Amino acid sequence: MARNTRAALHLLLIAVFSFAVSACGGGGGGVTPGAGDAPAPGFRAAAPVSPLLYVSNLGANTSVASITAYSLDANGNAAPVNTIGGSKTFLNGPQGVAFDALGNMYVTNAAQCGACSTAHVAVFAPGSTGNAVPIAVICGPHTNLSSPVGVAVDASGELLVVNEGSNSVTVYAPGANGDAAPIRTIAGPSTQLSFPQGIAIDSSGLVYVANGGGSGGVNVYDAGASGDAAPVRTIPPAFAAPAFTFSSAVAFDKSGNLYVAGTASGIRGFLAIYAPGSNTPSAQIAGTNTGLDAPDGVALDAAGNAYVTNNSCFPCHVLVFAPGSNGNAAPARTISGDATGLSFPTGDAIH
């Protein structure tokens, strides 16, 4: 799928969901989450639980956006073990998913929702389920959010959000809520950000941003980068021969290997794997056997399995690739079917 086609489809889906305000959270009376309801307590530590796979769903099949969670051994037509969705959640056009050290979940939303008339980030407490009220909603004109997509939380608790609408990364203080201004912003011509998508942070604090436009590669920025900061390193696209590459998602495994998902001309989807510090993939998963088709998210479990969301949704599914997969490799497992609740899945995360 060519980059321009992929980008146009992405923006069209967001535009469609921006009209589905009635299907998303609200609460009335300003942007305080759950106004009129009993809001959840503030940021708090999570009780230890087995890790789960969390997937954001745009909701085109059901007109209801959601976050669905699955056990890490889920396969086939597996029902989620938890679903967050409903009129109080502020979910509308959900994109990226990330967790902080306390287990709070951050979800970027590209469309307005009820009392929040702009794109926003909804924050859910550990253990949230059903029609859960967020513990915080970052929303308002001072946030500078513009079609937010990727999201990550660094070791200090700062929240980093990728904005494809403004070619920027906005950074918020720990505990940010309401119409919170960024504490710094990465934006400008020197940044080489072009239709940026996914974001990940390595163990040293370096920030990796996938570009959907420009070269279609991955830009790397210093921890604490601000303003018109040039990348300290640029990773070229995995498939340089095609005319276009659209890198959509980035993630790290426990060994520090970088996983980059995306599409390219003549290639409906790929997953490229880079050893730490390398600009050349050590493995490239692509081909008809892989089932990759407009991948939008990638997450890694402790065993090195890669969970990739396909946004094409024909049908909706999550592909799981075993460690060591390469070339035209079939996924070890596929989560797909009516019982899964998947509906145009976008971002994913394991926690």
C-alpha positions as CSV (number, residue, x, y, z in Angstrom):
1,M,0.0,0.0,0.0
2,A,1.6,3.3,-1.0
3,R,2.2,5.9,1.7
4,N,-0.2,8.4,0.3
5,T,-3.0,5.8,0.2
6,R,-2.3,4.6,3.7
7,A,-2.1,8.2,5.1
8,A,-5.4,9.1,3.4
9,L,-7.1,6.0,4.8
10,H,-5.8,6.8,8.3
11,L,-7.1,10.4,8.2
12,L,-10.5,9.2,6.7
13,L,-11.0,6.8,9.6
14,I,-10.3,9.5,12.1
15,A,-12.7,11.9,10.4
16,V,-15.5,9.3,10.4
17,F,-15.1,8.7,14.2
18,S,-15.0,12.4,14.9
19,F,-18.7,12.4,14.1
20,A,-19.5,9.6,16.5
21,V,-19.5,11.7,19.6
22,S,-22.6,10.0,21.0
23,A,-20.6,6.7,21.2
24,C,-17.8,8.1,23.3
25,G,-17.4,9.5,26.8
26,G,-18.8,12.7,28.1
27,G,-20.1,13.5,31.5
28,G,-21.0,17.1,30.9
29,G,-19.8,20.2,32.7
30,G,-16.3,20.8,31.4
31,V,-13.5,18.3,30.9
32,T,-13.4,16.9,34.4
33,P,-13.8,13.2,33.9
34,G,-17.0,11.7,35.3
35,A,-18.6,15.0,36.3
36,G,-21.8,14.0,37.9
37,D,-20.3,10.5,38.6
38,A,-18.0,9.3,41.3
39,P,-14.5,9.7,39.7
40,A,-11.9,7.1,40.3
41,P,-9.2,7.9,42.8
42,G,-6.0,9.5,41.6
43,F,-2.9,7.9,40.2
44,R,-2.1,4.8,42.3
45,A,0.0,1.6,42.1
46,A,-1.5,-1.5,40.6
47,A,-1.8,-4.9,42.3
48,P,0.4,-7.5,40.7
49,V,-1.5,-9.4,38.0
50,S,-0.5,-11.6,35.0
51,P,0.5,-9.5,32.0
52,L,-2.2,-9.0,29.4
53,L,-2.3,-7.7,25.9
54,Y,-4.3,-4.4,25.6
55,V,-5.6,-3.4,22.2
56,S,-7.2,-0.1,21.2
57,N,-10.2,-0.4,18.8
58,L,-11.5,2.4,16.7
59,G,-14.9,0.8,16.7
60,A,-16.0,1.1,13.1
61,N,-17.8,-2.3,13.2
62,T,-19.9,-1.5,16.2
63,S,-19.7,2.4,16.4
64,V,-18.3,1.9,19.9
65,A,-14.6,2.6,20.6
66,S,-13.0,0.3,23.2
67,I,-9.9,-1.1,24.8
68,T,-9.9,-4.9,24.8
69,A,-7.5,-7.1,26.8
70,Y,-6.4,-10.7,26.2
71,S,-4.4,-13.3,27.9
72,L,-0.9,-13.7,26.3
73,D,-1.8,-17.2,25.1
74,A,-5.0,-16.1,23.4
75,N,-5.6,-17.7,20.0
76,G,-8.4,-17.9,17.5
77,N,-11.8,-16.5,18.4
78,A,-10.8,-15.7,21.9
79,A,-13.0,-13.4,24.0
80,P,-11.3,-10.6,25.8
81,V,-10.8,-11.0,29.5
82,N,-11.5,-7.3,30.0
83,T,-13.1,-4.5,27.9
84,I,-13.2,-0.8,28.6
85,G,-15.8,1.1,26.6
86,G,-18.9,3.2,27.0
87,S,-20.3,6.7,27.4
88,K,-18.1,7.6,30.4
89,T,-14.7,6.5,29.1
90,F,-13.9,9.4,26.8
91,L,-12.8,6.9,24.1
92,N,-13.2,8.2,20.6
93,G,-10.8,7.3,17.8
94,P,-8.4,5.6,20.3
95,Q,-4.9,5.1,18.9
96,G,-1.9,4.5,21.1
97,V,-1.8,2.7,24.4
98,A,0.9,2.9,27.1
99,F,1.4,2.2,30.8
100,D,3.4,4.0,33.5
101,A,5.2,2.3,36.3
102,L,2.1,2.4,38.5
103,G,0.0,0.5,36.0
104,N,-2.0,3.5,34.9
105,M,-3.0,3.2,31.2
106,Y,-2.8,6.2,28.8
107,V,-4.8,6.2,25.5
108,T,-4.5,8.8,22.8
109,N,-7.8,9.8,21.1
110,A,-7.8,11.5,17.8
111,A,-11.4,12.7,17.9
112,Q,-13.4,14.9,20.2
113,C,-15.6,13.3,22.9
114,G,-18.5,14.7,24.8
115,A,-17.3,17.5,27.2
116,C,-13.9,17.3,25.6
117,S,-14.1,19.1,22.2
118,T,-10.6,18.4,21.1
119,A,-8.3,15.4,20.6
120,H,-7.2,14.1,24.0
121,V,-5.5,11.6,26.2
122,A,-7.6,9.5,28.6
123,V,-5.9,8.0,31.6
124,F,-7.4,4.9,33.3
125,A,-6.5,3.5,36.8
126,P,-5.3,0.0,37.2
127,G,-8.1,-2.5,37.2
128,S,-10.5,-0.3,35.1
129,T,-13.2,-2.2,33.4
130,G,-16.4,-1.6,31.5
131,N,-17.8,1.9,31.3
132,A,-14.9,3.2,33.4
133,V,-14.4,6.9,34.2
134,P,-10.8,8.0,33.5
135,I,-8.8,9.3,36.4
136,A,-7.5,12.1,34.1
137,V,-8.2,13.5,30.7
138,I,-5.6,15.7,29.0
139,C,-7.8,17.9,26.8
140,G,-8.0,21.6,25.7
141,P,-6.4,24.2,23.5
142,H,-3.3,24.6,25.7
143,T,-2.4,20.9,25.3
144,N,-1.4,21.4,21.6
145,L,-2.6,17.9,20.8
146,S,-3.2,17.4,17.1
147,S,-4.4,14.0,15.9
148,P,-2.4,12.3,18.6
149,V,-1.2,8.8,17.7
150,G,1.7,7.2,19.5
151,V,2.2,7.5,23.3
152,A,4.9,6.5,25.7
153,V,5.8,7.1,29.4
154,D,9.5,7.5,30.3
155,A,11.2,6.3,33.5
156,S,10.5,9.6,35.2
157,G,6.8,9.4,34.5
158,E,6.8,12.1,31.8
159,L,4.2,11.4,29.1
160,L,5.3,11.7,25.4
161,V,2.6,12.0,22.7
162,V,3.2,11.9,18.9
163,N,1.0,14.3,17.0
164,E,0.6,13.4,13.3
165,G,-1.5,16.6,12.7
166,S,1.3,18.9,13.7
167,N,4.5,16.8,13.1
168,S,5.4,17.1,16.7
169,V,6.0,15.3,20.0
170,T,4.5,16.9,23.0
171,V,5.7,16.1,26.5
172,Y,3.6,16.4,29.7
173,A,4.5,16.4,33.4
174,P,3.7,13.3,35.5
175,G,0.1,13.6,36.7
176,A,-1.0,16.0,33.9
177,N,-4.7,16.6,33.7
178,G,-7.2,18.9,32.0
179,D,-5.9,21.7,29.7
180,A,-2.3,21.0,30.6
181,A,0.4,22.7,28.5
182,P,3.3,20.6,27.4
183,I,6.5,21.0,29.4
184,R,8.4,20.8,26.2
185,T,7.7,20.1,22.5
186,I,9.8,18.5,19.8
187,A,8.9,20.3,16.5
188,G,10.4,22.1,13.6
189,P,12.2,21.4,10.3
190,S,15.4,20.1,11.9
191,T,13.5,17.3,13.7
192,Q,12.7,15.7,10.3
193,L,9.3,14.6,11.7
194,S,6.9,13.8,8.9
195,F,3.5,12.3,9.6
196,P,4.9,10.7,12.7
197,Q,3.2,7.7,14.2
198,G,4.5,5.3,16.8
199,I,7.0,6.0,19.7
200,A,9.1,4.0,22.0
201,I,11.8,4.7,24.6
202,D,14.9,2.5,25.0
203,S,16.6,1.6,28.3
204,S,18.9,4.6,28.1
205,G,16.0,7.1,27.6
206,L,16.5,7.7,23.9
207,V,13.2,8.4,22.1
208,Y,12.4,6.5,18.8
209,V,9.7,7.9,16.5
210,A,8.3,6.1,13.4
211,N,7.8,8.4,10.4
212,G,4.9,7.8,8.1
213,G,6.1,10.5,5.7
214,G,9.5,11.7,4.6
215,S,11.9,8.9,4.4
216,G,9.6,6.6,6.2
217,G,12.3,5.6,8.6
218,V,12.7,6.0,12.4
219,N,14.1,9.2,14.1
220,V,16.0,8.9,17.4
221,Y,16.2,11.8,19.8
222,D,18.1,12.5,23.0
223,A,16.2,12.1,26.3
224,G,14.9,15.5,27.2
225,A,15.1,16.7,23.5
226,S,13.1,19.9,23.0
227,G,12.3,22.5,20.3
228,D,13.7,22.1,16.8
229,A,16.0,19.3,17.9
230,A,17.7,17.3,15.1
231,P,17.7,13.5,15.5
232,V,20.9,12.0,17.0
233,R,20.4,9.1,14.7
234,T,18.1,8.2,11.8
235,I,17.3,4.6,11.0
236,P,16.5,4.2,7.3
237,P,13.4,2.3,6.2
238,A,13.7,-1.4,6.1
239,F,12.6,-1.6,2.5
240,A,14.5,1.1,0.6
241,A,13.8,-0.2,-2.9
242,P,10.1,0.6,-3.0
243,A,9.1,4.3,-3.7
244,F,7.3,4.7,-0.4
245,T,7.6,3.3,3.2
246,F,5.1,4.1,6.0
247,S,6.6,3.2,9.4
248,S,3.7,3.0,11.8
249,A,4.9,1.4,15.1
250,V,8.0,0.8,17.1
251,A,8.7,-1.3,20.2
252,F,11.6,-2.9,22.1
253,D,12.0,-6.5,23.4
254,K,13.8,-7.2,26.7
255,S,17.1,-7.5,24.9
256,G,16.9,-4.1,23.4
257,N,16.1,-5.2,19.8
258,L,14.0,-2.7,18.0
259,Y,10.8,-3.8,16.1
260,V,9.4,-1.5,13.4
261,A,6.1,-2.3,11.7
262,G,4.7,-0.6,8.6
263,T,3.8,-0.8,4.9
264,A,5.6,-0.1,1.7
265,S,5.0,0.0,-2.0
266,G,4.1,-3.5,-3.1
267,I,4.3,-4.7,0.5
268,R,1.0,-4.8,2.5
269,G,2.8,-5.1,5.8
270,F,6.3,-5.7,7.3
271,L,7.9,-6.2,10.7
272,A,11.6,-5.3,10.7
273,I,13.9,-6.2,13.6
274,Y,17.1,-4.4,14.4
275,A,19.8,-5.3,16.9
276,P,20.7,-2.6,19.4
277,G,22.5,0.3,17.6
278,S,22.1,-1.2,14.1
279,N,20.7,0.5,11.1
280,T,20.3,-2.8,9.2
281,P,17.5,-5.2,10.0
282,S,18.6,-8.6,11.3
283,A,15.2,-10.0,10.3
284,Q,12.4,-8.8,8.0
285,I,9.0,-10.4,8.3
286,A,7.0,-9.8,5.1
287,G,5.0,-11.8,2.5
288,T,1.7,-13.4,1.9
289,N,2.1,-16.0,4.6
290,T,2.6,-13.4,7.3
291,G,-1.0,-12.0,7.1
292,L,0.4,-8.6,7.7
293,D,-1.9,-5.9,6.2
294,A,-1.6,-2.3,7.3
295,P,-0.1,-3.1,10.7
296,D,-0.6,-0.2,13.2
297,G,0.8,-1.5,16.5
298,V,3.5,-3.9,17.8
299,A,4.2,-5.1,21.4
300,L,6.6,-7.6,22.8
301,D,6.1,-10.0,25.7
302,A,8.9,-11.3,28.0
303,A,9.4,-14.4,25.9
304,G,10.0,-12.3,22.7
305,N,6.7,-13.0,21.0
306,A,5.6,-10.0,18.8
307,Y,1.9,-9.0,18.8
308,V,1.0,-7.0,15.7
309,T,-2.4,-5.3,15.2
310,N,-3.7,-5.2,11.6
311,N,-5.8,-2.1,10.9
312,S,-7.1,-3.3,7.6
313,C,-9.7,-5.4,9.4
314,F,-10.5,-7.9,6.6
315,P,-11.1,-9.5,9.0
316,C,-9.9,-7.7,12.2
317,H,-7.1,-9.6,13.9
318,V,-3.9,-9.5,15.9
319,L,-1.0,-11.6,14.6
320,V,1.5,-13.2,17.0
321,F,5.0,-14.0,15.7
322,A,7.3,-16.4,17.5
323,P,10.9,-15.3,18.5
324,G,13.2,-15.9,15.5
325,S,10.6,-15.4,12.9
326,N,11.9,-14.1,9.6
327,G,11.0,-13.8,5.9
328,N,7.6,-15.0,4.7
329,A,6.8,-16.6,8.1
330,A,3.3,-17.5,9.2
331,P,2.2,-16.2,12.6
332,A,2.3,-18.7,15.4
333,R,-1.1,-17.5,16.5
334,T,-3.9,-15.3,15.2
335,I,-6.5,-13.6,17.4
336,S,-9.6,-13.1,15.2
337,G,-13.3,-13.7,15.2
338,D,-16.6,-12.2,16.4
339,A,-16.0,-13.1,20.0
340,T,-12.7,-11.1,20.2
341,G,-14.4,-7.7,20.1
342,L,-11.7,-6.4,17.7
343,S,-12.9,-3.5,15.6
344,F,-10.3,-1.8,13.5
345,P,-7.5,-2.3,16.1
346,T,-4.8,0.3,16.2
347,G,-2.3,0.4,19.1
348,D,-1.4,-2.3,21.5
349,A,0.7,-2.7,24.7
350,I,1.5,-5.5,27.2
351,H,1.2,-4.9,30.9
